[in-house]
Amino acid sequence: MKIALLNYGMGNLHSVAKALEHVGANVDWVLNAEEFKDHDAVVLPGVGHFGDGIEQLHKRGFYSLVKDWVAGDKPFLGICLGMQMLLEESEEAPGIPGLGICKGKVKKFLPDDKTLKVPQMGWNTVEVRENCPLFKGVDNNSYFYFVHSFYAALESADIVGGKTEYGVNYCSFIWKGNVYATQFHPEKSQKTGLKILENFVKII
């Protein structure tokens, strides 16, 4: 079993790779689409600007690769920016189309409560849909680590796997078949985060 970790130059992927390896995964760093072959799952992490991320996906041939992989309902995990780029567009980068895998828009936090700082940085809970294999053995409303200024506003509730409250009740976890994506960072979320990654490896 081999996981392709898409390395497109956005964020520190070392912590994601280390966490996956800790739970028994064989991680293969993939720099471009030409290096992708015979992989059993794809992980798309990322931290940074939506527009820059999409540009790098195009540049490295990952844009079409991710769309085709997800269309085939093959094991996929997006993390943080890797989740946001699944949507059609973002207020962070007007006019730049996202992957369009999930209908909706990435919006900026504009909380009325001025005690809520932007970006959201720290621990918050995730209310998860029932019977999700990625959360097997994880208590509902467990805490996970977040760092983000924008959130996913999806058109369809069918693929909202989990919700988090931060001035607005937003989708913090996408779930559709074998496709999973988290706004939070499982690799920074201690035991609960490692359990999520362990479950992903088992799903593969």
C-alpha positions in Angstrom: 0.0 0.0 0.0 1.5 3.3 -1.1 0.2 6.8 -0.5 1.0 9.6 -2.9 1.7 12.8 -1.0 1.3 15.6 -3.5 4.2 18.1 -3.0 3.3 21.3 -4.8 5.4 23.7 -2.6 2.6 24.9 -0.3 3.2 24.4 3.4 5.3 22.1 5.4 4.5 18.5 4.3 7.0 16.9 6.6 4.6 16.8 9.5 1.9 15.2 7.4 4.3 12.6 6.1 5.7 11.8 9.5 2.2 11.4 11.0 1.2 9.1 8.2 4.3 7.0 8.6 3.7 6.9 12.3 0.4 5.0 11.7 2.0 2.6 9.3 1.6 4.2 5.9 4.2 4.0 3.1 4.4 7.6 1.9 5.7 8.5 -1.5 6.5 12.2 -2.1 5.2 13.1 -5.6 6.5 16.3 -7.2 4.6 16.2 -10.4 2.0 14.1 -12.3 4.7 12.3 -14.2 5.9 10.7 -10.9 2.5 9.4 -10.1 1.9 5.7 -10.7 0.7 2.6 -8.9 -0.4 4.6 -5.9 -3.3 3.4 -3.7 -4.4 6.7 -2.3 -3.8 10.5 -2.7 -3.2 13.0 0.1 -3.4 16.7 -0.8 -2.3 18.9 2.2 -1.4 22.6 2.0 -1.2 25.9 3.8 -1.4 29.3 2.1 -3.1 31.2 -0.6 -5.9 29.6 -2.6 -4.8 31.2 -5.9 -1.2 30.2 -5.4 -2.2 26.6 -4.6 -4.4 26.3 -7.7 -1.5 27.7 -9.9 0.9 25.1 -8.5 -1.6 22.3 -9.1 -1.8 23.3 -12.7 2.0 23.8 -13.0 2.7 20.3 -11.7 -0.1 18.5 -13.5 -2.0 17.8 -10.3 -5.1 19.7 -11.2 -6.4 17.0 -13.7 -4.9 14.2 -11.6 -6.9 15.1 -8.5 -10.1 15.6 -10.5 -9.8 12.3 -12.2 -8.8 10.5 -9.0 -11.7 11.8 -7.0 -14.2 11.2 -9.9 -13.2 7.5 -9.6 -14.1 7.5 -5.9 -10.6 6.3 -4.9 -9.2 7.0 -1.4 -8.4 10.7 -1.1 -7.6 13.0 1.8 -7.4 16.7 1.5 -6.1 18.8 4.4 -6.7 22.6 5.1 -6.0 24.3 1.7 -6.2 20.9 0.2 -9.9 20.9 1.2 -10.7 24.4 0.2 -9.3 23.9 -3.3 -11.9 21.2 -3.9 -14.5 24.0 -4.1 -15.4 26.1 -7.2 -14.0 29.4 -6.1 -12.7 31.5 -3.2 -13.0 35.0 -1.9 -9.3 34.9 -1.3 -8.6 34.7 -5.1 -11.5 36.1 -7.1 -11.7 34.9 -10.7 -9.5 31.9 -10.1 -11.5 28.6 -10.5 -10.9 25.9 -7.9 -11.1 22.2 -8.7 -14.9 22.4 -8.8 -15.2 18.9 -7.3 -17.6 20.3 -4.6 -20.1 23.0 -5.4 -19.7 26.0 -3.2 -17.5 28.9 -2.3 -14.7 29.5 0.1 -15.6 32.6 2.2 -13.7 34.8 4.7 -14.5 34.7 8.4 -16.3 38.0 9.3 -17.5 37.3 12.8 -19.8 39.8 14.6 -18.2 38.7 17.9 -15.0 40.7 18.0 -13.5 38.3 20.5 -13.2 35.8 17.7 -9.9 36.5 16.1 -9.2 35.9 12.4 -7.5 33.6 11.5 -9.0 31.0 13.7 -5.9 29.5 15.3 -6.2 26.7 17.9 -8.4 23.9 19.1 -12.1 23.6 18.2 -14.7 20.8 18.0 -16.0 18.9 15.0 -19.6 17.6 15.0 -19.4 14.6 12.7 -22.1 12.8 10.7 -22.9 9.3 11.9 -21.1 6.2 10.7 -18.1 7.9 9.1 -15.3 5.4 8.8 -12.7 8.1 9.0 -13.9 8.9 12.6 -14.3 5.3 13.8 -13.2 5.2 17.4 -13.2 9.0 17.7 -15.7 10.7 20.0 -18.1 13.1 18.4 -17.3 16.7 19.1 -13.6 15.9 19.7 -11.1 18.7 19.5 -8.9 19.3 16.5 -6.3 21.9 15.6 -7.3 24.7 13.1 -5.4 27.5 11.4 -7.4 29.3 8.8 -9.1 32.6 7.8 -11.4 31.2 5.2 -14.1 28.5 5.4 -16.0 26.2 3.0 -19.6 27.2 2.2 -21.0 24.2 0.4 -24.2 24.2 -1.7 -25.1 20.6 -0.8 -25.5 19.3 2.7 -25.0 15.7 1.5 -21.2 15.9 1.5 -20.9 17.9 4.7 -19.3 15.3 7.0 -18.7 17.5 9.9 -19.4 21.0 11.2 -17.6 23.5 13.4 -18.8 26.7 15.1 -16.7 29.9 14.8 -19.0 32.8 14.4 -20.7 30.7 11.7 -21.6 27.0 11.6 -19.4 25.9 8.7 -18.3 22.7 7.0 -15.0 21.6 8.6 -15.0 18.1 7.1 -16.1 16.9 3.6 -17.1 13.3 3.1 -18.3 11.7 -0.1 -17.6 8.0 -0.5 -13.9 7.4 -0.3 -13.2 11.1 -0.6 -12.4 12.9 2.7 -11.2 16.4 3.3 -10.5 18.2 6.6 -10.3 21.9 7.3 -8.4 21.0 10.5 -4.9 19.6 10.7 -5.0 15.9 11.8 -1.2 15.8 11.8 -1.2 18.5 14.5 -4.2 17.2 16.5 -2.4 14.7 18.7 -4.0 11.3 19.4 -7.4 12.1 17.8 -5.6 13.4 14.6 -3.5 10.3 14.5 -6.5 8.1 14.8 -8.1 9.9 11.8 -5.0 9.1 9.8 -4.8 5.5 11.0 -8.4 5.1 9.9 -7.6 6.5 6.5 -4.8 3.9 6.1 -7.2 1.2 7.1 -9.7 2.4 4.5 -7.1 2.1 1.8 
